[in-house]
């Protein structure tokens, strides 16, 4: 995986913010559904797959992070956060590029009505894979997002953004463990999960207080610049 520079990651964030603007106020009864990749169900789904994680340390890590997710984004918290219809899977396989420029989006099949902070979180989580500093990736995606997003994130949404980004990777490695159990000789499946485990180990070491300080610094500055552009 090649290093992704700040300009590229901010471009991803700006695109996600544009999607958020386009979907703001959009209503669709079909978006009120759930499935195994629903970010409100991360602890439940991860716990159901712990038995497939054969490495003891990784299984313990997954269990701890599932507990952390439940504490941070339980039903009482998520129900109080702003909601919108989301694309819900803005990763590099669903973005169309012309060289390094993003020119289109495909696959709205996962669209769901959920917490608006989940949209940039999902993208940031995926783009942190293979990167030396995943927290920096989250910061730069947020920096771009707030330039084009319809409104500023609250402190609660900033924390939700972090936990959902980490939670998306947690879901990914949990599903990968299950798939590896079904195809134990498939080295590709095992190999592709490695970057996810590395991201999780790095992000677990960051406290909520540090997360909030770093994201607030990014968000407030970017919003100030965005407001200036509108004057």
KESERO-921236 format. One record per atom (N, C-alpha, C): residue number from 1; atom name; x, y, z. Coordinates in steps of 0.02 Angstrom, whole numbers. Layout:
KESERO-921236
[NUM,'CA',[X,Y,Z]],
...
//
This chain:
KESERO-921236
[1,'N',[42,-59,0]],
[1,'CA',[0,0,0]],
[1,'C',[44,62,0]],
[2,'N',[33,107,-49]],
[2,'CA',[73,168,-53]],
[2,'C',[50,218,0]],
[3,'N',[97,257,26]],
[3,'CA',[77,310,73]],
[3,'C',[30,359,39]],
[4,'N',[-21,380,75]],
[4,'CA',[-69,429,48]],
[4,'C',[-54,496,80]],
[5,'N',[-44,547,39]],
[5,'CA',[-26,611,67]],
[5,'C',[-87,649,91]],
[6,'N',[-74,704,127]],
[6,'CA',[-128,743,158]],
[6,'C',[-177,769,106]],
[7,'N',[-151,792,49]],
[7,'CA',[-195,820,-2]],
[7,'C',[-245,768,-27]],
[8,'N',[-222,707,-38]],
[8,'CA',[-266,654,-62]],
[8,'C',[-319,638,-9]],
[9,'N',[-298,631,54]],
[9,'CA',[-345,614,107]],
[9,'C',[-397,670,118]],
[10,'N',[-375,732,113]],
[10,'CA',[-422,787,119]],
[10,'C',[-471,787,61]],
[11,'N',[-447,767,2]],
[11,'CA',[-492,761,-55]],
[11,'C',[-546,709,-44]],
[12,'N',[-527,654,-13]],
[12,'CA',[-576,603,5]],
[12,'C',[-627,633,54]],
[13,'N',[-602,668,104]],
[13,'CA',[-647,699,153]],
[13,'C',[-695,749,121]],
[14,'N',[-670,789,76]],
[14,'CA',[-714,838,42]],
[14,'C',[-768,804,3]],
[15,'N',[-751,749,-31]],
[15,'CA',[-801,711,-68]],
[15,'C',[-854,684,-21]],
[16,'N',[-833,656,35]],
[16,'CA',[-881,629,83]],
[16,'C',[-927,685,109]],
[17,'N',[-899,744,121]],
[17,'CA',[-939,801,142]],
[17,'C',[-989,821,89]],
[18,'N',[-970,818,26]],
[18,'CA',[-1016,833,-29]],
[18,'C',[-1073,783,-32]],
[19,'N',[-1057,720,-20]],
[19,'CA',[-1109,668,-18]],
[19,'C',[-1157,683,39]],
[20,'N',[-1129,702,97]],
[20,'CA',[-1171,718,155]],
[20,'C',[-1218,776,139]],
[21,'N',[-1192,827,104]],
[21,'CA',[-1234,883,84]],
[21,'C',[-1290,861,37]],
[22,'N',[-1272,818,-11]],
[22,'CA',[-1321,795,-60]],
[22,'C',[-1377,754,-28]],
[23,'N',[-1359,716,25]],
[23,'CA',[-1408,672,57]],
[23,'C',[-1444,705,115]],
[24,'N',[-1423,764,135]],
[24,'CA',[-1455,798,192]],
[24,'C',[-1529,810,177]],
[25,'N',[-1571,787,221]],
[25,'CA',[-1643,795,213]],
[25,'C',[-1676,744,168]],
[26,'N',[-1636,701,136]],
[26,'CA',[-1664,649,93]],
[26,'C',[-1697,594,135]],
[27,'N',[-1756,573,115]],
[27,'CA',[-1792,521,151]],
[27,'C',[-1808,463,104]],
[28,'N',[-1799,403,129]],
[28,'CA',[-1816,343,91]],
[28,'C',[-1833,288,140]],
[29,'N',[-1894,264,140]],
[29,'CA',[-1913,209,187]],
[29,'C',[-1867,149,182]],
[30,'N',[-1840,137,122]],
[30,'CA',[-1796,80,113]],
[30,'C',[-1730,86,149]],
[31,'N',[-1712,147,171]],
[31,'CA',[-1649,158,206]],
[31,'C',[-1653,138,279]],
[32,'N',[-1713,125,303]],
[32,'CA',[-1723,105,373]],
[32,'C',[-1721,28,376]],
[33,'N',[-1660,1,381]],
[33,'CA',[-1651,-71,381]],
[33,'C',[-1587,-85,421]],
[34,'N',[-1570,-147,427]],
[34,'CA',[-1507,-165,460]],
[34,'C',[-1478,-227,427]],
[35,'N',[-1413,-237,438]],
[35,'CA',[-1379,-296,414]],
[35,'C',[-1314,-302,453]],
[36,'N',[-1273,-351,436]],
[36,'CA',[-1215,-366,478]],
[36,'C',[-1162,-311,477]],
[37,'N',[-1162,-267,426]],
[37,'CA',[-1114,-213,424]],
[37,'C',[-1142,-147,451]],
[38,'N',[-1199,-151,483]],
[38,'CA',[-1230,-93,515]],
[38,'C',[-1185,-70,573]],
[39,'N',[-1162,-7,571]],
[39,'CA',[-1115,17,621]],
[39,'C',[-1145,22,690]],
[40,'N',[-1210,17,697]],
[40,'CA',[-1240,16,763]],
[40,'C',[-1237,-54,794]],
[41,'N',[-1217,-103,755]],
[41,'CA',[-1216,-173,780]],
[41,'C',[-1146,-201,787]],
[42,'N',[-1096,-159,786]],
[42,'CA',[-1026,-183,787]],
[42,'C',[-1012,-231,845]],
[43,'N',[-1028,-214,907]],
[43,'CA',[-1011,-261,962]],
[43,'C',[-1044,-329,953]],
[44,'N',[-1108,-329,935]],
[44,'CA',[-1145,-392,925]],
[44,'C',[-1112,-435,872]],
[45,'N',[-1097,-405,815]],
[45,'CA',[-1069,-443,759]],
[45,'C',[-999,-468,775]],
[46,'N',[-958,-425,803]],
[46,'CA',[-889,-445,819]],
[46,'C',[-889,-502,869]],
[47,'N',[-929,-497,921]],
[47,'CA',[-931,-550,972]],
[47,'C',[-954,-616,942]],
[48,'N',[-997,-613,891]],
[48,'CA',[-1020,-675,860]],
[48,'C',[-966,-709,819]],
[49,'N',[-911,-673,806]],
[49,'CA',[-857,-700,764]],
[49,'C',[-791,-710,802]],
[50,'N',[-792,-699,867]],
[50,'CA',[-731,-705,906]],
[50,'C',[-701,-775,902]],
[51,'N',[-743,-825,898]],
[51,'CA',[-718,-894,896]],
[51,'C',[-678,-909,833]],
[52,'N',[-687,-868,781]],
[52,'CA',[-650,-878,719]],
[52,'C',[-580,-847,721]],
[53,'N',[-567,-805,771]],
[53,'CA',[-501,-772,777]],
[53,'C',[-456,-819,817]],
[54,'N',[-410,-851,784]],
[54,'CA',[-372,-905,815]],
[54,'C',[-314,-880,858]],
[55,'N',[-290,-820,845]],
[55,'CA',[-235,-793,885]],
[55,'C',[-263,-764,950]],
[56,'N',[-237,-787,1007]],
[56,'CA',[-265,-766,1071]],
[56,'C',[-260,-691,1082]],
[57,'N',[-203,-661,1066]],
[57,'CA',[-194,-589,1078]],
[57,'C',[-242,-548,1034]],
[58,'N',[-251,-570,973]],
[58,'CA',[-296,-534,928]],
[58,'C',[-369,-543,949]],
[59,'N',[-385,-602,972]],
[59,'CA',[-453,-613,997]],
[59,'C',[-467,-569,1058]],
[60,'N',[-419,-564,1102]],
[60,'CA',[-427,-520,1161]],
[60,'C',[-433,-447,1140]],
[61,'N',[-393,-427,1090]],
[61,'CA',[-397,-359,1064]],
[61,'C',[-467,-345,1036]],
[62,'N',[-492,-392,996]],
[62,'CA',[-559,-383,967]],
[62,'C',[-612,-379,1021]],
[63,'N',[-605,-420,1072]],
[63,'CA',[-654,-419,1127]],
[63,'C',[-652,-351,1163]],
[64,'N',[-592,-326,1177]],
[64,'CA',[-585,-262,1211]],
[64,'C',[-615,-205,1169]],
[65,'N',[-600,-206,1106]],
[65,'CA',[-625,-153,1063]],
[65,'C',[-700,-156,1053]],
[66,'N',[-728,-216,1052]],
[66,'CA',[-801,-223,1050]],
[66,'C',[-832,-193,1112]],
[67,'N',[-801,-206,1169]],
[67,'CA',[-826,-177,1232]],
[67,'C',[-820,-101,1231]],
[68,'N',[-763,-76,1207]],
[68,'CA',[-754,-4,1203]],
[68,'C',[-806,28,1157]],
[69,'N',[-820,-6,1102]],
[69,'CA',[-868,21,1054]],
[69,'C',[-937,25,1087]],
[70,'N',[-956,-27,1123]],
[70,'CA',[-1021,-28,1155]],
[70,'C',[-1026,28,1207]],
[71,'N',[-972,40,1243]],
[71,'CA',[-972,94,1293]],
[71,'C',[-976,162,1260]],
[72,'N',[-943,170,1203]],
[72,'CA',[-941,234,1170]],
[72,'C',[-1002,247,1126]],
[73,'N',[-1027,194,1095]],
[73,'CA',[-1081,203,1046]],
[73,'C',[-1138,154,1058]],
[74,'N',[-1159,150,1120]],
[74,'CA',[-1218,111,1136]],
[74,'C',[-1281,145,1111]],
[75,'N',[-1336,112,1119]],
[75,'CA',[-1400,137,1091]],
[75,'C',[-1418,207,1118]],
[76,'N',[-1405,218,1182]],
[76,'CA',[-1423,283,1211]],
[76,'C',[-1384,339,1177]],
[77,'N',[-1321,326,1161]],
[77,'CA',[-1280,377,1128]],
[77,'C',[-1298,386,1055]],
[78,'N',[-1302,331,1018]],
[78,'CA',[-1315,337,946]],
[78,'C',[-1384,367,932]],
[79,'N',[-1432,352,975]],
[79,'CA',[-1500,379,964]],
[79,'C',[-1502,455,972]],
[80,'N',[-1453,482,1008]],
[80,'CA',[-1452,554,1020]],
[80,'C',[-1411,593,968]],
[81,'N',[-1375,557,925]],
[81,'CA',[-1333,589,874]],
[81,'C',[-1374,607,812]],
[82,'N',[-1354,660,775]],
[82,'CA',[-1389,676,713]],
[82,'C',[-1385,619,663]],
[83,'N',[-1440,607,628]],
[83,'CA',[-1446,553,580]],
[83,'C',[-1458,580,509]],
[84,'N',[-1442,538,462]],
[84,'CA',[-1455,553,391]],
[84,'C',[-1452,487,352]],
[85,'N',[-1475,488,291]],
[85,'CA',[-1462,432,246]],
[85,'C',[-1389,435,226]],
[86,'N',[-1355,378,230]],
[86,'CA',[-1283,373,214]],
[86,'C',[-1272,328,153]],
[87,'N',[-1219,342,116]],
[87,'CA',[-1196,293,66]],
[87,'C',[-1172,231,103]],
[88,'N',[-1133,242,156]],
[88,'CA',[-1112,190,205]],
[88,'C',[-1057,143,181]],
[89,'N',[-1025,157,125]],
[89,'CA',[-969,114,104]],
[89,'C',[-924,152,56]],
[90,'N',[-903,211,76]],
[90,'CA',[-861,252,32]],
[90,'C',[-788,233,40]],
[91,'N',[-771,175,12]],
[91,'CA',[-702,153,11]],
[91,'C',[-675,158,-61]],
[92,'N',[-611,142,-70]],
[92,'CA',[-581,154,-135]],
[92,'C',[-610,111,-191]],
[93,'N',[-642,55,-174]],
[93,'CA',[-671,13,-226]],
[93,'C',[-738,43,-253]],
[94,'N',[-765,91,-216]],
[94,'CA',[-828,122,-237]],
[94,'C',[-820,193,-261]],
[95,'N',[-758,214,-269]],
[95,'CA',[-743,281,-296]],
[95,'C',[-710,274,-364]],
[96,'N',[-731,315,-411]],
[96,'CA',[-703,314,-478]],
[96,'C',[-651,370,-483]],
[97,'N',[-594,353,-513]],
[97,'CA',[-538,400,-517]],
[97,'C',[-520,416,-589]],
[98,'N',[-498,477,-600]],
[98,'CA',[-463,496,-661]],
[98,'C',[-393,517,-638]],
[99,'N',[-345,472,-645]],
[99,'CA',[-279,479,-615]],
[99,'C',[-289,483,-539]],
[100,'N',[-270,538,-507]],
[100,'CA',[-277,544,-434]],
[100,'C',[-340,582,-415]],
[101,'N',[-381,601,-462]],
[101,'CA',[-441,640,-447]],
[101,'C',[-502,595,-443]],
[102,'N',[-541,603,-390]],
[102,'CA',[-603,565,-382]],
[102,'C',[-657,598,-424]],
[103,'N',[-688,559,-469]],
[103,'CA',[-736,589,-516]],
[103,'C',[-805,557,-512]],
[104,'N',[-814,507,-470]],
[104,'CA',[-880,476,-466]],
[104,'C',[-885,426,-409]],
[105,'N',[-947,406,-394]],
[105,'CA',[-962,359,-340]],
[105,'C',[-1009,306,-366]],
[106,'N',[-998,244,-347]],
[106,'CA',[-1041,189,-366]],
[106,'C',[-1065,152,-304]],
[107,'N',[-1112,106,-314]],
[107,'CA',[-1135,58,-264]],
[107,'C',[-1168,91,-203]],
[108,'N',[-1231,110,-212]],
[108,'CA',[-1270,136,-157]],
[108,'C',[-1312,81,-124]],
[109,'N',[-1294,19,-136]],
[109,'CA',[-1334,-37,-110]],
[109,'C',[-1332,-45,-35]],
[110,'N',[-1281,-15,-3]],
[110,'CA',[-1276,-19,70]],
[110,'C',[-1306,41,105]],
[111,'N',[-1337,86,68]],
[111,'CA',[-1363,148,97]],
[111,'C',[-1410,133,156]],
[112,'N',[-1402,172,208]],
[112,'CA',[-1440,160,269]],
[112,'C',[-1450,226,307]],
[113,'N',[-1504,231,343]],
[113,'CA',[-1517,289,385]],
[113,'C',[-1481,277,451]],
[114,'N',[-1432,319,467]],
[114,'CA',[-1392,307,527]],
[114,'C',[-1358,372,548]],
[115,'N',[-1313,367,596]],
[115,'CA',[-1277,425,622]],
[115,'C',[-1234,456,568]],
[116,'N',[-1241,521,559]],
[116,'CA',[-1205,554,504]],
[116,'C',[-1129,550,512]],
[117,'N',[-1105,545,574]],
[117,'CA',[-1033,540,585]],
[117,'C',[-1004,475,557]],
[118,'N',[-1046,426,546]],
[118,'CA',[-1022,362,520]],
[118,'C',[-997,367,448]],
[119,'N',[-1024,414,409]],
[119,'CA',[-1005,418,338]],
[119,'C',[-931,432,329]],
[120,'N',[-905,487,357]],
[120,'CA',[-833,499,350]],
[120,'C',[-791,448,389]],
[121,'N',[-819,421,443]],
[121,'CA',[-782,371,482]],
[121,'C',[-768,308,442]],
[122,'N',[-817,285,406]],
[122,'CA',[-807,225,365]],
[122,'C',[-753,236,314]],
[123,'N',[-755,293,279]],
[123,'CA',[-704,308,230]],
[123,'C',[-635,314,262]],
[124,'N',[-631,350,318]],
[124,'CA',[-567,359,351]],
[124,'C',[-538,292,375]],
[125,'N',[-581,249,401]],
[125,'CA',[-558,184,423]],
[125,'C',[-525,145,367]],
[126,'N',[-558,142,311]],
[126,'CA',[-530,104,255]],
[126,'C',[-465,136,229]],
[127,'N',[-463,202,226]],
[127,'CA',[-403,234,199]],
[127,'C',[-345,233,248]],
[128,'N',[-358,214,311]],
[128,'CA',[-303,209,359]],
[128,'C',[-263,144,350]],
[129,'N',[-291,96,313]],
[129,'CA',[-258,32,304]],
[129,'C',[-192,41,266]],
[130,'N',[-140,11,292]],
[130,'CA',[-76,14,258]],
[130,'C',[-39,80,269]],
[131,'N',[-65,124,310]],
[131,'CA',[-34,188,322]],
[131,'C',[3,188,389]],
[132,'N',[59,224,391]],
[132,'CA',[102,222,450]],
[132,'C',[66,251,512]],
[133,'N',[28,304,503]],
[133,'CA',[-5,338,559]],
[133,'C',[-80,342,546]],
[134,'N',[-118,292,567]],
[134,'CA',[-190,292,552]],
[134,'C',[-227,351,584]],
[135,'N',[-204,375,641]],
[135,'CA',[-238,432,672]],
[135,'C',[-230,494,629]],
[136,'N',[-172,501,598]],
[136,'CA',[-162,557,552]],
[136,'C',[-209,553,493]],
[137,'N',[-221,493,469]],
[137,'CA',[-269,483,414]],
[137,'C',[-338,508,436]],
[138,'N',[-359,489,496]],
[138,'CA',[-424,512,521]],
[138,'C',[-427,588,525]],
[139,'N',[-372,619,546]],
[139,'CA',[-371,691,550]],
[139,'C',[-377,724,482]],
[140,'N',[-340,699,433]],
[140,'CA',[-340,730,367]],
[140,'C',[-406,720,330]],
[141,'N',[-436,661,337]],
[141,'CA',[-502,651,307]],
[141,'C',[-553,699,339]],
[142,'N',[-549,706,404]],
[142,'CA',[-594,753,438]],
[142,'C',[-581,825,415]],
[143,'N',[-519,843,406]],
[143,'CA',[-501,911,384]],
[143,'C',[-535,927,317]],
[144,'N',[-535,878,272]],
[144,'CA',[-569,889,208]],
[144,'C',[-644,887,215]],
[145,'N',[-669,842,256]],
[145,'CA',[-741,834,265]],
[145,'C',[-774,898,289]],
[146,'N',[-746,930,339]],
[146,'CA',[-779,988,367]],
[146,'C',[-780,1048,320]],
[147,'N',[-738,1046,268]],
[147,'CA',[-740,1100,218]],
[147,'C',[-804,1100,177]],
[148,'N',[-833,1042,169]],
[148,'CA',[-891,1036,124]],
[148,'C',[-953,1008,159]],
[149,'N',[-947,985,220]],
[149,'CA',[-1003,954,256]],
[149,'C',[-1056,1007,273]],
[150,'N',[-1119,986,281]],
[150,'CA',[-1173,1034,293]],
[150,'C',[-1170,1068,360]],
[151,'N',[-1139,1037,410]],
[151,'CA',[-1135,1069,476]],
[151,'C',[-1077,1040,516]],
[152,'N',[-1057,1075,568]],
[152,'CA',[-1000,1056,608]],
[152,'C',[-1017,998,655]],
[153,'N',[-967,957,669]],
[153,'CA',[-976,902,716]],
[153,'C',[-973,927,788]],
[154,'N',[-1016,900,829]],
[154,'CA',[-1012,912,901]],
[154,'C',[-956,870,930]],
[155,'N',[-940,881,994]],
[155,'CA',[-890,841,1028]],
[155,'C',[-910,767,1027]],
[156,'N',[-974,754,1038]],
[156,'CA',[-998,685,1037]],
[156,'C',[-990,653,969]],
[157,'N',[-1000,691,916]],
[157,'CA',[-992,664,849]],
[157,'C',[-919,652,832]],
[158,'N',[-875,694,857]],
[158,'CA',[-804,683,845]],
[158,'C',[-781,616,875]],
[159,'N',[-804,602,935]],
[159,'CA',[-787,538,966]],
[159,'C',[-820,480,929]],
[160,'N',[-882,491,907]],
[160,'CA',[-916,440,867]],
[160,'C',[-878,426,803]],
[161,'N',[-853,479,772]],
[161,'CA',[-813,473,710]],
[161,'C',[-752,428,722]],
[162,'N',[-716,440,776]],
[162,'CA',[-657,398,790]],
[162,'C',[-677,326,803]],
[163,'N',[-724,315,848]],
[163,'CA',[-742,247,866]],
[163,'C',[-772,209,807]],
[164,'N',[-809,243,765]],
[164,'CA',[-838,210,706]],
[164,'C',[-785,193,654]],
[165,'N',[-735,236,646]],
[165,'CA',[-680,221,600]],
[165,'C',[-643,159,623]],
[166,'N',[-628,157,688]],
[166,'CA',[-594,98,715]],
[166,'C',[-640,37,713]],
[167,'N',[-704,49,726]],
[167,'CA',[-753,-6,725]],
[167,'C',[-762,-37,657]],
[168,'N',[-755,5,605]],
[168,'CA',[-762,-23,537]],
[168,'C',[-706,-72,522]],
[169,'N',[-646,-56,543]],
[169,'CA',[-590,-101,534]],
[169,'C',[-598,-164,577]],
[170,'N',[-625,-154,637]],
[170,'CA',[-639,-212,681]],
[170,'C',[-688,-260,648]],
[171,'N',[-740,-233,618]],
[171,'CA',[-787,-275,581]],
[171,'C',[-752,-312,525]],
[172,'N',[-710,-276,488]],
[172,'CA',[-676,-304,430]],
[172,'C',[-632,-364,449]],
[173,'N',[-592,-356,502]],
[173,'CA',[-547,-412,521]],
[173,'C',[-587,-469,550]],
[174,'N',[-644,-454,581]],
[174,'CA',[-685,-508,610]],
[174,'C',[-717,-550,554]],
[175,'N',[-742,-516,502]],
[175,'CA',[-769,-553,445]],
[175,'C',[-713,-591,410]],
[176,'N',[-654,-562,406]],
[176,'CA',[-597,-596,374]],
[176,'C',[-579,-659,411]],
[177,'N',[-582,-657,478]],
[177,'CA',[-567,-717,517]],
[177,'C',[-616,-772,503]],
[178,'N',[-680,-754,497]],
[178,'CA',[-730,-804,481]],
[178,'C',[-718,-834,412]],
[179,'N',[-703,-790,364]],
[179,'CA',[-691,-814,295]],
[179,'C',[-629,-859,292]],
[180,'N',[-578,-842,332]],
[180,'CA',[-518,-884,334]],
[180,'C',[-534,-954,362]],
[181,'N',[-580,-957,408]],
[181,'CA',[-599,-1022,436]],
[181,'C',[-634,-1065,384]],
[182,'N',[-667,-1033,337]],
[182,'CA',[-702,-1069,284]],
[182,'C',[-654,-1089,228]],
[183,'N',[-600,-1050,220]],
[183,'CA',[-550,-1064,169]],
[183,'C',[-481,-1061,201]],
[184,'N',[-464,-1110,242]],
[184,'CA',[-400,-1107,280]],
[184,'C',[-338,-1106,236]],
[185,'N',[-342,-1129,175]],
[185,'CA',[-284,-1130,131]],
[185,'C',[-278,-1067,89]],
[186,'N',[-324,-1020,98]],
[186,'CA',[-323,-959,58]],
[186,'C',[-278,-908,92]],
[187,'N',[-215,-905,70]],
[187,'CA',[-167,-859,101]],
[187,'C',[-184,-786,89]],
[188,'N',[-218,-773,33]],
[188,'CA',[-237,-704,17]],
[188,'C',[-283,-675,71]],
[189,'N',[-331,-714,93]],
[189,'CA',[-378,-690,143]],
[189,'C',[-341,-672,208]],
[190,'N',[-296,-715,228]],
[190,'CA',[-258,-702,290]],
[190,'C',[-214,-641,283]],
[191,'N',[-182,-634,225]],
[191,'CA',[-136,-579,213]],
[191,'C',[-173,-511,213]],
[192,'N',[-231,-508,183]],
[192,'CA',[-266,-444,177]],
[192,'C',[-292,-418,244]],
[193,'N',[-298,-462,294]],
[193,'CA',[-321,-440,360]],
[193,'C',[-265,-409,401]],
[194,'N',[-202,-423,383]],
[194,'CA',[-146,-400,424]],
[194,'C',[-145,-324,434]],
[195,'N',[-154,-283,382]],
[195,'CA',[-154,-210,393]],
[195,'C',[-208,-187,442]],
[196,'N',[-265,-221,441]],
[196,'CA',[-319,-203,487]],
[196,'C',[-299,-214,559]],
[197,'N',[-269,-270,574]],
[197,'CA',[-247,-284,643]],
[197,'C',[-195,-233,666]],
[198,'N',[-151,-213,621]],
[198,'CA',[-101,-163,639]],
[198,'C',[-133,-96,655]],
[199,'N',[-182,-76,615]],
[199,'CA',[-218,-13,628]],
[199,'C',[-252,-16,696]],
[200,'N',[-285,-72,710]],
[200,'CA',[-321,-78,774]],
[200,'C',[-274,-73,833]],
[201,'N',[-216,-105,829]],
[201,'CA',[-169,-102,885]],
[201,'C',[-143,-31,896]],
[202,'N',[-134,6,842]],
[202,'CA',[-111,75,849]],
[202,'C',[-166,121,877]],
[203,'N',[-226,113,852]],
[203,'CA',[-281,157,874]],
[203,'C',[-304,141,945]],
[204,'N',[-295,78,967]],
[204,'CA',[-315,62,1036]],
[204,'C',[-274,102,1086]],
[205,'N',[-213,118,1068]],
[205,'CA',[-167,152,1114]],
[205,'C',[-184,226,1124]],
[206,'N',[-232,252,1087]],
[206,'CA',[-248,324,1090]],
[206,'C',[-310,333,1134]],
[207,'N',[-304,374,1184]],
[207,'CA',[-360,386,1231]],
[207,'C',[-412,431,1199]],
[208,'N',[-473,429,1226]],
[208,'CA',[-525,473,1202]],
[208,'C',[-506,547,1211]],
[209,'N',[-471,562,1264]],
[209,'CA',[-451,632,1276]],
[209,'C',[-404,656,1222]],
[210,'N',[-356,613,1202]],
[210,'CA',[-310,632,1148]],
[210,'C',[-346,636,1082]],
[211,'N',[-390,588,1070]],
[211,'CA',[-429,589,1009]],
[211,'C',[-467,654,1002]],
[212,'N',[-501,673,1055]],
[212,'CA',[-542,733,1054]],
[212,'C',[-499,795,1043]],
[213,'N',[-442,799,1077]],
[213,'CA',[-398,856,1068]],
[213,'C',[-374,863,996]],
[214,'N',[-354,807,967]],
[214,'CA',[-327,809,899]],
[214,'C',[-382,823,847]],
[215,'N',[-440,794,856]],
[215,'CA',[-494,805,808]],
[215,'C',[-525,874,815]],
[216,'N',[-531,898,876]],
[216,'CA',[-558,965,886]],
[216,'C',[-512,1018,855]],
[217,'N',[-447,1008,861]],
[217,'CA',[-399,1055,832]],
[217,'C',[-406,1057,756]],
[218,'N',[-414,1000,726]],
[218,'CA',[-424,996,654]],
[218,'C',[-491,1026,634]],
[219,'N',[-544,1004,668]],
[219,'CA',[-611,1025,649]],
[219,'C',[-623,1099,656]],
[220,'N',[-601,1128,712]],
[220,'CA',[-614,1199,723]],
[220,'C',[-577,1243,674]],
[221,'N',[-515,1225,659]],
[221,'CA',[-476,1264,612]],
[221,'C',[-504,1258,541]],
[222,'N',[-523,1197,521]],
[222,'CA',[-550,1186,454]],
[222,'C',[-617,1222,446]],
[223,'N',[-658,1220,499]],
[223,'CA',[-723,1254,495]],
[223,'C',[-713,1329,489]],
[224,'N',[-664,1356,525]],
[224,'CA',[-651,1428,521]],
[224,'C',[-631,1447,450]],
[225,'N',[-588,1407,419]],
[225,'CA',[-568,1420,349]],
[225,'C',[-627,1413,302]],
[226,'N',[-669,1363,314]],
[226,'CA',[-728,1353,272]],
[226,'C',[-776,1412,277]],
[227,'N',[-786,1439,339]],
[227,'CA',[-829,1496,348]],
[227,'C',[-802,1557,312]],
[228,'N',[-736,1565,312]],
[228,'CA',[-705,1622,278]],
[228,'C',[-718,1619,203]],
[229,'N',[-717,1559,175]],
[229,'CA',[-729,1552,103]],
[229,'C',[-800,1571,84]],
[230,'N',[-846,1567,132]],
[230,'CA',[-916,1583,118]],
[230,'C',[-930,1657,123]],
[231,'N',[-884,1696,153]],
[231,'CA',[-895,1768,162]],
[231,'C',[-886,1806,97]],
//
